[in-house]
Amino acid sequence: MAHSPGPYHAPTPARFYIHDDISDAVSEIFGTDSIVAERVAELFRLIAEHDPERVRILTVDEQIEALVASLGAETVPAYALTLGIGVAGERVARQLHERAGWFPHIHRIDVTRQEDGNGGYTVVSTSATPLAEQLVGLDEAESLAIVDDTVFSGVTLRAVLTALPPGALPRARAFCLRCVDESLEPLRSLCRVSAGFRAEGRILEDVSFINASGLVTRVGIRRTDGRSLAFHERPEWIHAWFPGRGDQVIALARSINDFLEPEGSEALR
């Protein structure tokens, strides 16, 4: 019997970009010749090589170089304070600092996007400290950078920018490795935003982004009940994203998950 899609229905995007944030970590933890490293490579072949016109794997290095190149001859100062949004944003800030020297003082903001159960999302603290309390005192920073890994809907970055103390926002600038243009433009009314890889089109239908870590570990989806899911635990999404290969993707993702959780998952968060 046919059934109507739930509030978190995922269409098949015309262009689908997958950020590879697992290959290096898996090789470091288990070794480049390990079974799990081989399965990760097999997963990428399955999801990308069979549909090269629609699915593309993005690497950290190419996105960092794209961000640096987008600034041209501009001299970016070493910021007095840098806020990394979540573990991923903090990691990106450190990677960018290694490349460009922009962020000598990095502090993580513990927030994430959570489903609200009605098809939308809210931004919640992942620690015992509410977001507003995590941002107290930032008025005193002479310059402020905010770094996120992805601007997709823009809801997380907007929540952080609008929660900044009034004196901090005029001195703030945001950076991200990848974005959807239509979501980036409204944020620029709040502060300057610079991005690496940029995709055009409507989110979900024309273009979509995911992190590969979300496919294989329970970091991709945060629900209202506090339980986190991997994308492969939403099989309807996998079948929409990878038509004709959904069952194979799910099976491979589950087999990789068996190696990574719980021992290896922290390296991917």
MIROBA-532063 format. One record per residue: residue number from 1; y, z, x of N, C-alpha, C, O in turn; residue in one letter. Coordinates in steps of 0.02 Angstrom, whole numbers. Atoms other than C-alpha are relative to their C-alpha. Example, Ala and Ser with C-alpha at 12.3 -4.5 7.8 and 13.67 -1.06 7.14 Angstrom:
2
ATOM     n      n_Y      n_Z      n_X     ca_Y     ca_Z     ca_X      c_Y      c_Z      c_X      o_Y      o_Z      o_X   res
ATOM     1      -59        0       45     -225      390      615       60        0       45       59       33       97     A
ATOM     2      -59       -3      -42      -53      357      684       55       37      -39      110       45      -14     S
***
This chain:
269
ATOM     n      n_Y      n_Z      n_X     ca_Y     ca_Z     ca_X      c_Y      c_Z      c_X      o_Y      o_Z      o_X   res
ATOM     1      -60        0       43        0        0        0       62        0       44       66       38       92     M
ATOM     2      -62        1      -39      172      -44       66       41       62      -14       39       90      -69     A
ATOM     3      -43      -58        9      293       97       94       68      -14       31       74      -53       79     H
ATOM     4      -67       11      -26      478      105      125        8       37       66      -23       90       75     S
ATOM     5       -9      -33      -64      535      148      302       36       66       -9       76       74      -55     P
ATOM     6      -33      -64        1      590      325      337       72       -6       24       95      -60       40     G
ATOM     7      -71        2      -20      767      375      384       10      -21       72       66      -40       91     P
ATOM     8       -6       21      -70      731      336      567      -41      -64       14      -76      -69       64     Y
ATOM     9       31       65       -7      666      160      542       29      -35       62       89      -35       73     H
ATOM    10      -21       37      -60      673       57      703      -13      -74       -9      -72      -93      -15     A
ATOM    11       11       73        3      700     -132      689      -23      -26       68      -23       10      118     P
ATOM    12       16       33      -63      642     -254      822       64      -28       29       91      -77        2     T
ATOM    13      -65       24      -25      797     -277      931       -7      -68       33      -58      -85       63     P
ATOM    14        0       66      -31      843     -451      990       -4        5       76      -34      -37      109     A
ATOM    15        3      -14      -72      868     -380     1166      -17       74        8       14      117      -22     R
ATOM    16       25      -69       -9      776     -224     1224        0       17       74      -35      -16      113     F
ATOM    17       -7      -19      -70      821     -137     1386      -33       68       12      -20      116      -24     Y
ATOM    18       37      -61      -15      709       -5     1464       19       22       71        7      -14      119     I
ATOM    19      -21      -28      -64      777      104     1603      -61       31       35      -93       75        7     H
ATOM    20       58      -26      -38      643      137     1735       20       64       36       46       62       92     D
ATOM    21      -13      -65      -31      663      322     1770      -65       37       15      -65       98       23     D
ATOM    22       64      -33      -13      478      355     1802      -36      -25       63      -73       14       93     I
ATOM    23       40       27      -55      412      241     1940        8       40       64      -41       59       95     S
ATOM    24      -12      -37      -63      494      331     2086      -27       72       -5      -58       97       42     D
ATOM    25       23      -69        8      455      504     2015      -76        5        2     -103       49       34     A
ATOM    26       73        0        1      273      462     1983      -28      -12       70      -76       20       91     V
ATOM    27       23       14      -68      252      389     2157        9       60       45      -33       75       87     S
ATOM    28      -13      -59      -42      331      543     2234      -48       56      -16      -71       91       30     E
ATOM    29       43      -56       20      225      666     2135      -74      -15       15     -110       27       42     I
ATOM    30       72       14       -2       57      576     2133      -21      -48       56      -80      -52       73     F
ATOM    31       16       50      -51       69      442     2269        3      -70      -27      -11      -82      -86     G
ATOM    32       -9       69       23      100      256     2262      -66      -33      -18      -67      -81      -56     T
ATOM    33       66       30       14      -87      217     2258      -40       40      -52      -99       28      -61     D
ATOM    34       35      -42       49     -129      345     2122      -15      -39      -63       14      -91      -77     S
ATOM    35       18       30       64     -209      303     1957       60       -2      -47       72      -51      -81     I
ATOM    36      -57       -2       47      -54      358     1862       54      -50       20       85      -80      -23     V
ATOM    37      -49       50      -21       60      249     1969      -23      -71      -20       18     -112      -40     A
ATOM    38       26       65       21      -54      101     1933        9      -10      -75       24      -65      -97     E
ATOM    39       -8        6       73      -46      138     1747       73      -10      -20       88      -46      -68     R
ATOM    40      -72       12       13      144      148     1750       17      -72       13       52     -104      -27     V
ATOM    41      -13       71      -15      150      -22     1834      -31      -45      -54       -1      -95      -73     A
ATOM    42       32       39       53       28      -88     1704       40        4      -65       45      -46     -101     E
ATOM    43      -41       -8       60      137      -18     1565       61      -46        3       78      -78      -47     L
ATOM    44      -59       43       -6      290     -110     1631      -19      -74       -6       18     -113      -35     F
ATOM    45       22       69        8      192     -271     1645      -13      -16      -73        6      -70      -98     R
ATOM    46       17       11       70      131     -252     1467       62       -7      -44       64      -50      -88     L
ATOM    47      -58        0       45      301     -217     1390       52      -52       19       93      -71      -24     I
ATOM    48      -53       46      -21      406     -339     1492      -25      -70       14        6     -118       -8     A
ATOM    49       21       66      -21      306     -482     1565      -25      -43      -58      -24     -105      -53     E
ATOM    50       24       38       57      234     -531     1396       57      -22      -47       45      -60      -94     H
ATOM    51      -57       17       44      408     -545     1318       63       -1       42      111       35       26     D
ATOM    52      -55       -3      -48      529     -584     1461       68      -20      -28      119        0        0     P
ATOM    53      -64       21       29      662     -664     1352       33       56      -40       94       55      -50     E
ATOM    54      -27      -52       43      683     -508     1247        1       69       34       47      108       22     R
ATOM    55        7      -67      -30      628     -357     1353       16       -4       74       -9      -48      110     V
ATOM    56      -19       -1      -71      705     -314     1520       -3       71       26       18      118       -8     R
ATOM    57        2      -64      -33      673     -171     1640       62        7       44       78      -38       83     I
ATOM    58      -59      -14      -40      830      -95     1717      -16       52       53      -50      102       39     L
ATOM    59       10      -49      -54      827       -6     1885       63       40       11      118       19       -7     T
ATOM    60      -57      -43      -16      939      135     1942       48      -36       47      108      -37       35     V
ATOM    61      -43       30      -51     1003       39     2092       43      -56      -28      103      -60      -12     D
ATOM    62      -40       55       26     1058     -115     1995       56       25      -46      110       -5      -48     E
ATOM    63      -51      -28       43     1153       -8     1870       56       34       40      115       29       23     Q
ATOM    64      -51      -31      -43     1240       93     2005       43      -53       33      105      -47       34     I
ATOM    65      -39       53      -32     1291      -65     2096       45      -35      -50      101      -54      -33     E
ATOM    66      -42       31       51     1354     -140     1932       61       44      -16      115       18      -27     A
ATOM    67      -56      -45       14     1461       15     1899       51       -2       57      111       -7       44     L
ATOM    68      -46        3      -57     1534       14     2074       37      -66        1       98      -68       13     V
ATOM    69      -32       66       -1     1567     -173     2064       51       -8      -55      101      -43      -47     A
ATOM    70      -46        7       56     1652     -155     1895       69       29       15      118       12      -18     S
ATOM    71      -64      -31      -18     1788      -51     1977       39      -41       50       97      -26       64     L
ATOM    72      -35       45      -45     1831     -189     2099       28       36       61       -7       74       94     G
ATOM    73      -33      -31      -57     1956     -134     2230       30       68      -16       62       99       26     A
ATOM    74      -28      -64       19     2002       23     2135      -27       56       45      -87       58       60     E
ATOM    75       21      -58      -39     1998      181     2240      -12       58      -48       34       82      -81     T
ATOM    76       18      -55       45     1906      316     2143        4       65       41      -28       70       93     V
ATOM    77       -6      -62      -39     1954      492     2199      -63       42       -4     -105       32      -48     P
ATOM    78       52      -51        6     1833      632     2234       23       50      -52       73       85      -42     A
ATOM    79      -22      -41       56     1843      727     2070       -8       74       15      -56       95       47     Y
ATOM    80        3      -73      -11     1880      913     2073      -61       31      -33      -91       77       -6     A
ATOM    81       59      -25       35     1741      943     1947      -32      -58      -38        3      -99      -68     L
ATOM    82       38       50       37     1606      832     1872      -49       34      -46      -86       78      -25     T
ATOM    83       47      -25       49     1511      871     1714      -54      -52      -12      -40     -108      -32     L
ATOM    84       56       44       16     1338      794     1699      -27       19      -68      -44       78      -79     G
ATOM    85       24      -15       67     1282      780     1518      -76        3        0     -110      -48        5     I
ATOM    86       72      -11       -2     1108      854     1516      -28      -13       69        8      -28      117     G
ATOM    87       33       11      -65      981      838     1655        9      -71       23       20      -83       83     V
ATOM    88       -6       70      -19      992      648     1651       70      -15       26       77      -51       76     A
ATOM    89      -69       11      -24     1182      648     1667       13       32       67       47        3      109     G
ATOM    90       -8      -33      -65     1175      773     1809      -34      -42       55       -7      -50      110     E
ATOM    91       36       40      -49     1045      665     1898       40      -63       17       45      -81       76     R
ATOM    92      -40       60      -11     1154      509     1876       61       17       43       78      -21       89     V
ATOM    93      -58      -20      -39     1306      602     1943      -18        9       74       20      -12      118     A
ATOM    94       22      -10      -70     1209      650     2101      -17      -67       32       -2      -78       91     R
ATOM    95       15       66      -27     1146      472     2123       63      -39       15       68      -73       66     Q
ATOM    96      -64       34      -12     1322      403     2105       37       30       59       69       -5       98     L
ATOM    97      -33      -32      -57     1389      531     2227      -31      -22       66        5      -34      115     H
ATOM    98       33       23      -61     1259      480     2356       24      -70       19       30      -87       78     E
ATOM    99      -21       69      -13     1317      300     2337       74       -6       14       94      -44       58     R
ATOM   100      -72       12       -3     1504      319     2318       43       61       20      101       52       37     A
ATOM   101      -37      -59      -20     1556      499     2356       52       24      -49      101       57      -29     G
ATOM   102      -50      -17       49     1649      525     2193       -5       71      -27       45      100      -49     W
ATOM   103       12      -61       39     1572      687     2130      -28       56       45      -88       71       42     F
ATOM   104       25      -53      -45     1560      826     2261      -18       65      -35      -56      105       -7     P
ATOM   105       12      -63       35     1558      967     2132      -26      -15      -71       13      -33     -115     H
ATOM   106       33       21       63     1434      938     1989      -25       61      -37      -57      105       -8     I
ATOM   107       23      -55       44     1400     1055     1843      -32      -32      -61       -4      -78      -91     H
ATOM   108       35       28       58     1274     1019     1706       22       32      -65       30       93      -69     R
ATOM   109      -13      -22       68     1320     1031     1522      -65       -7      -39      -92      -62      -44     I
ATOM   110       66        1       33     1164     1078     1424        7      -17      -74       10       27     -117     D
ATOM   111       -2       24       69     1174      972     1268      -46      -60       -6      -63      -92       43     V
ATOM   112       40       59       13     1068      839     1187       11      -23      -72       39       14     -113     T
ATOM   113       -4       28       68     1061      728     1033      -63       20      -38     -119       14      -12     R
ATOM   114       56      -23       41      951      794      893        3      -34      -68       57      -40      -97     Q
ATOM   115        3       29       67      894      711      732       23       52      -52        7      111      -46     E
ATOM   116      -21      -46       54      975      785      576      -46       -3      -61      -35       33     -109     D
ATOM   117       47        6       56      831      733      462       21      -49      -54      -18      -63      -99     G
ATOM   118      -26       46       52      939      612      361       17      -69       28       51     -108       -5     N
ATOM   119      -14       64      -31      945      465      479       55        2       51       68      -47       86     G
ATOM   120      -54       -8      -48     1088      532      584      -19       48       55      -77       69       61     G
ATOM   121       12      -44      -57     1107      642      737       56       50        6      113       37      -12     Y
ATOM   122      -50      -50      -19     1195      800      789       -9       14       74      -62        1      102     T
ATOM   123        3      -19      -70     1234      861      963       -6       76        3       35      112      -24     V
ATOM   124       16      -71       -2     1159     1031     1002       -6       23       72      -23      -16      117     V
ATOM   125       11      -29      -66     1155     1147     1150      -74       10       12     -112       28      -33     S
ATOM   126       69      -13      -18      990     1157     1242       -9       67       36      -63       83       60     T
ATOM   127        4      -68      -29     1031     1330     1309       25       49      -53       41       30     -109     S
ATOM   128      -25      -51       46     1085     1493     1229       75       -1       -7      103       35      -48     A
ATOM   129      -73        3        0     1267     1449     1263       25      -60      -39        8     -116      -22     T
ATOM   130      -27       57       37     1358     1342     1134       43      -45       43       70      -24       94     P
ATOM   131      -37       49      -39     1444     1185     1196       71       24       16       92       20       73     L
ATOM   132      -69      -20      -11     1620     1253     1173        6       54       55       52       52       95     A
ATOM   133       -2      -52      -51     1580     1405     1280      -17      -28       69        7       -2      120     E
ATOM   134       16       30      -64     1507     1295     1416       60      -36       31       61      -49       91     Q
ATOM   135      -59       38      -23     1676     1207     1430       61       44       11      115       18       28     L
ATOM   136      -56      -45       -9     1786     1361     1442       25       -3       72      -15       -3      119     V
ATOM   137      -30       -2      -66     1907     1359     1589       12      -68       32       39      -71       88     G
ATOM   138       -8       66      -31     1909     1172     1618       73      -23        3       88      -71       38     L
ATOM   139      -71       16       -4     2097     1167     1590       25        5       72       73      -29       91     D
ATOM   140      -23      -12      -68     2112     1225     1770      -22      -54       49        3      -55      106     E
ATOM   141       23       52      -45     2021     1076     1845       54      -53       10       82      -79      -38     A
ATOM   142      -52       49      -15     2142      959     1932      -20      -70      -22       22     -110      -43     E
ATOM   143       26       64       25     2033      810     1890      -71       12      -23     -107       55        3     S
ATOM   144       64      -14       32     1877      798     1784      -36      -66      -14       -9     -111      -45     L
ATOM   145       43       57       16     1735      672     1776      -55       24      -46      -82       79      -38     A
ATOM   146       57      -14       44     1605      669     1637      -49      -58        9      -30     -116        0     I
ATOM   147       50       51      -15     1444      576     1677      -59        5      -48      -88       58      -56     V
ATOM   148       58        4       43     1310      520     1555      -43      -57       26      -18     -102       60     D
ATOM   149       41       56      -22     1162      407     1587       10      -61      -45       18     -116      -20     D
ATOM   150       -4       55       47     1178      302     1428       52       15      -54       56       71      -79     T
ATOM   151      -41       -4       61     1311      271     1296      -30      -52      -48      -17     -112      -42     V
ATOM   152       31       44       50     1211      200     1151       39        5      -65       77      -41      -81     F
ATOM   153      -42      -10       59     1283      267      989       67       30       19      116       22      -17     S
ATOM   154      -61      -34      -22     1413      366     1087        9       69      -27       58      102      -11     G
ATOM   155      -10      -64       34     1384      523      985        1       59       49       39      107       39     V
ATOM   156        2      -56      -47     1343      636     1134       63        4       42       93       57       48     T
ATOM   157      -60        0      -41     1486      584     1245       61       18      -42      104       56      -19     L
ATOM   158      -57      -18       43     1608      594     1099        1       75      -14       55      105      -14     R
ATOM   159        3      -72       14     1549      771     1059       27       40       59       63       89       50     A
ATOM   160      -24      -36      -59     1582      826     1238       75      -10        9      111       38       23     V
ATOM   161      -72       14      -10     1752      740     1250       42       38      -51       94       66      -33     L
ATOM   162      -41      -33       51     1814      811     1085       -5       76        4       37      111      -26     T
ATOM   163        6      -73       -8     1753      986     1133       37       26       61       42       86       71     A
ATOM   164      -36      -22      -60     1852      988     1296       62       40      -19       93       25      -71     L
ATOM   165      -64      -34       12     1997     1111     1305       57      -51        1       53     -100       38     P
ATOM   166      -54       50        6     2160     1020     1260       30      -21       67       47      -80       75     P
ATOM   167      -31       18      -64     2227     1027     1437      -45      -39       46      -21      -68       95     G
ATOM   168       47       34      -44     2070      951     1512       -6      -74      -15      -14     -114       31     A
ATOM   169       13       70       19     2054      789     1414       47      -50       33       24     -102       55     L
ATOM   170      -43       50      -33     2210      703     1486      -17      -12       73        2      -64      101     P
ATOM   171       18        9      -70     2138      727     1661      -73      -23        8     -100      -24       63     R
ATOM   172       71       16       -1     1963      669     1614      -12      -76        3       27     -116      -22     A
ATOM   173       24       69       -1     1871      507     1649      -76        1       -6     -108       43       26     R
ATOM   174       73        0       12     1695      463     1591      -32      -60       36       -1     -112       46     A
ATOM   175       39       51      -33     1561      363     1680      -71       -1      -30      -97       51      -50     F
ATOM   176       70        5       21     1390      298     1626      -31      -59       34        3     -106       56     C
ATOM   177       35       55      -33     1257      185     1699       -8      -60      -46       -7     -117      -22     L
ATOM   178       13       55       46     1229       81     1542       30       16      -68       37       75      -86     R
ATOM   179      -33      -12       65     1309       57     1372       -8      -61      -44      -25     -116      -22     C
ATOM   180      -11       54       48     1325      -46     1216       75       -5      -12      107       45      -28     V
ATOM   181      -73        9        2     1500     -119     1211       31       27      -64       84       59      -62     D
ATOM   182      -31      -20       64     1530      -84     1026        6       76       -5       49      100      -41     E
ATOM   183       -4      -73        1     1498      102     1054       49       26       52       77       80       45     S
ATOM   184      -45      -22      -53     1602      111     1212       73       -3      -20      112       41       -4     L
ATOM   185      -71       11       15     1764       44     1142       33       58      -37       88       78      -18     E
ATOM   186      -34      -56       34     1801      187     1018       11       61       45       58       98       35     P
ATOM   187       -8      -57      -45     1776      315     1157       61       -7       45       88       42       70     L
ATOM   188      -57       11      -44     1914      235     1257       66       22      -31      117       25        3     R
ATOM   189      -60      -30       30     2039      303     1131        8       73       21       61      102       13     S
ATOM   190       -2      -69      -22     1995      474     1201       14        6       75       54       48       95     L
ATOM   191      -12       -1      -72     1988      440     1388      -26      -65       30      -58     -105       -4     C
ATOM   192       24       59      -35     1953      306     1515      -76        5       10     -101       58       30     R
ATOM   193       73        0       -8     1768      257     1520      -20      -61       41        1     -117       27     V
ATOM   194       25       53      -42     1682      154     1654      -75       -2       -5     -108       50       -5     S
ATOM   195       72        8       10     1508       83     1635      -29      -51       49        7      -94       74     A
ATOM   196       35       47      -42     1379       -8     1740      -25      -59      -40       13     -107      -52     G
ATOM   197       28       54       40     1264     -120     1639       26        5      -71       22       58     -102     F
ATOM   198      -28        1       67     1344     -172     1476      -34      -53      -42      -45     -110      -20     R
ATOM   199       34       46       46     1259     -251     1326       43      -11      -61       75       35      -86     A
ATOM   200      -39       17       59     1342     -340     1182      -45       -2      -61     -105      -15      -56     E
ATOM   201       36        5       63     1291     -335     1000       -3       65      -37       21      117      -14     G
ATOM   202        8      -59       43     1251     -214      861      -58       42       26     -110       16       45     R
ATOM   203       54      -43      -22     1150      -63      909      -59       -5      -49      -50      -13     -109     I
ATOM   204       65        3       34      967      -65      854      -19      -71      -18      -73      -94        2     L
ATOM   205       20       67       20      969     -240      778        6      -51       57      -42      -87       72     E
ATOM   206      -11       49      -53     1043     -342      921      -21       26       68      -48      -11      109     D
ATOM   207       13      -28      -66     1020     -224     1067      -22       72       -7        2      109      -49     V
ATOM   208       22      -70       -2      930      -62     1105      -17       19       71      -39      -22      111     S
ATOM   209       17      -29      -65      905       50     1256      -48       58      -10      -42       95      -58     F
ATOM   210       37      -63       -5      772      178     1296      -13       14       74      -11      -30      116     I
ATOM   211       25      -19      -66      720      274     1451      -76       -2       -1     -107       19      -50     N
ATOM   212       73        4       -3      542      243     1506      -31       70       -4      -87       77      -29     A
ATOM   213       26      -68        4      519      432     1523      -12       21      -72      -58       59      -86     S
ATOM   214        8      -16       70      540      444     1335      -62      -31      -31      -88       -6      -81     G
ATOM   215       62       31       25      392      327     1309      -60       44       14     -107       47      -26     L
ATOM   216       61      -32      -24      272      437     1405        1       76        0      -51      108        8     V
ATOM   217       -4      -73        4      336      617     1394       43       21      -59       80      -20      -87     T
ATOM   218      -35      -25       60      409      725     1256       72       18       15       93       75        9     R
ATOM   219      -71       -7      -12      590      698     1302       40      -51      -41      101      -50      -40     V
ATOM   220      -35       55       34      630      548     1191       31       18      -66       85       -7      -83     G
ATOM   221      -21      -16       68      650      625     1019        3       76       -8      -46      110        5     I
ATOM   222       -6      -72       16      716      798      973       11        7      -75       58      -21     -102     R
ATOM   223       -2       -7       73      685      850      793       34       64      -21       46      109       20     R
ATOM   224      -35      -59       25      769      978      682      -42       63        6      -14      118        9     T
ATOM   225       43      -59       -6      618     1093      696       -6       24       72      -43       71       87     D
ATOM   226        2      -20      -70      647     1104      884      -55      -33       39      -57      -27      101     G
ATOM   227       55       33      -34      491     1004      924       23      -67       28       56     -106       -6     R
ATOM   228      -17       64      -31      513      860     1045      -61      -46        0     -117      -23        6     S
ATOM   229       53       50        2      412      699     1036       13      -53       53       70      -66       72     L
ATOM   230       -5       62      -39      376      554     1151        6      -58      -49      -16      -53     -106     A
ATOM   231       -5       58       45      416      383     1080      -68      -24      -23      -74      -49      -79     F
ATOM   232       66       25       21      231      340     1079      -29       41      -58      -79       21      -88     H
ATOM   233       22      -40       57      211      479      949       35      -21      -65       23        8     -118     E
ATOM   234      -27       35       58      315      372      830      -27      -71        2        9     -118       20     R
ATOM   235       31       67       -9      193      225      822       36      -56      -36       34     -113      -13     P
ATOM   236      -36       54       34      299      130      696       56      -27       43       72      -87       39     E
ATOM   237      -51       25      -46      437      121      827      -31      -44       53       -4      -98       68     W
ATOM   238       32       39      -53      318       59      961      -20      -69      -26      -11     -119        9     I
ATOM   239       21       65       28      250      -78      847       60      -44      -14       55     -105       -9     H
ATOM   240      -61       40       10      428     -132      805       28      -25       66       51      -82       71     A
ATOM   241      -28       19      -65      484     -133      986      -43      -51       37      -16      -94       72     W
ATOM   242       46       42      -38      329     -220     1054      -49      -34      -47     -108      -16      -47     F
ATOM   243       44       31       50      259     -333      917      -63      -30       32      -60      -65       82     P
ATOM   244       63       26      -24       76     -374      942      -31       38       58      -88       24       77     G
ATOM   245       26      -37      -57       57     -252     1086        6       75      -10       -5      114       36     R
ATOM   246      -13      -70       13       93      -87     1002      -58       46       17      -48       98       49     G
ATOM   247       57      -43      -12      -82      -15     1009      -14        8       75      -31       62       98     D
ATOM   248       11       -3      -72      -99      -58     1194       53       44       34       38       84       78     Q
ATOM   249      -54      -40      -29       71       19     1235      -12       74      -15       -5      116       30     V
ATOM   250       13      -70       19       27      179     1140      -57       29       42      -53       85       67     I
ATOM   251       57      -24      -38     -141      194     1227       19       13       73       -1       64      102     A
ATOM   252      -21       -9      -70      -64      171     1400       47       59        7       41       99       53     L
ATOM   253      -48      -55       -2       79      290     1363      -35       67       -6      -18      115       28     A
ATOM   254       38      -62        8      -44      423     1305      -38       17       64      -41       76       83     R
ATOM   255       38      -14      -61     -149      404     1461       45       24       56       25       66       97     S
ATOM   256      -47      -23      -51        5      424     1572       24       71      -17       33      113       27     I
ATOM   257      -20      -66       21       60      574     1469      -51       53       20      -32      109       38     N
ATOM   258       52      -48      -19     -107      658     1507        9       24       72       -8       81       88     D
ATOM   259      -13      -19      -69      -58      658     1691       64       40        7       69       86       48     F
ATOM   260      -67      -27      -12      124      707     1670       15       66      -35       55      105      -10     L
ATOM   261      -17      -61       37      125      847     1543      -58       49        2     -115       31       -9     E
ATOM   262      -68      -24      -11      152      984     1571       23       -3       72       83        2       85     P
ATOM   263      -17       -9      -69      146      982     1762       54      -47       25       99      -26       61     E
ATOM   264      -46       49      -29      242      822     1798       61      -14      -41      105      -51      -19     G
ATOM   265      -53       20       45      361      815     1651       69       24       23      119      -10        9     S
ATOM   266      -66      -26      -21      499      921     1730       35      -49       46       96      -54       45     E
ATOM   267      -31       49      -47      527      787     1863       31      -58      -37       72      -94       -8     A
ATOM   268      -25       57       38      565      662     1725       54       20      -50       80      -23      -86     L
ATOM   269      -49      -22       50      685      768     1622       71       -9       26      119        7      -10     R
***
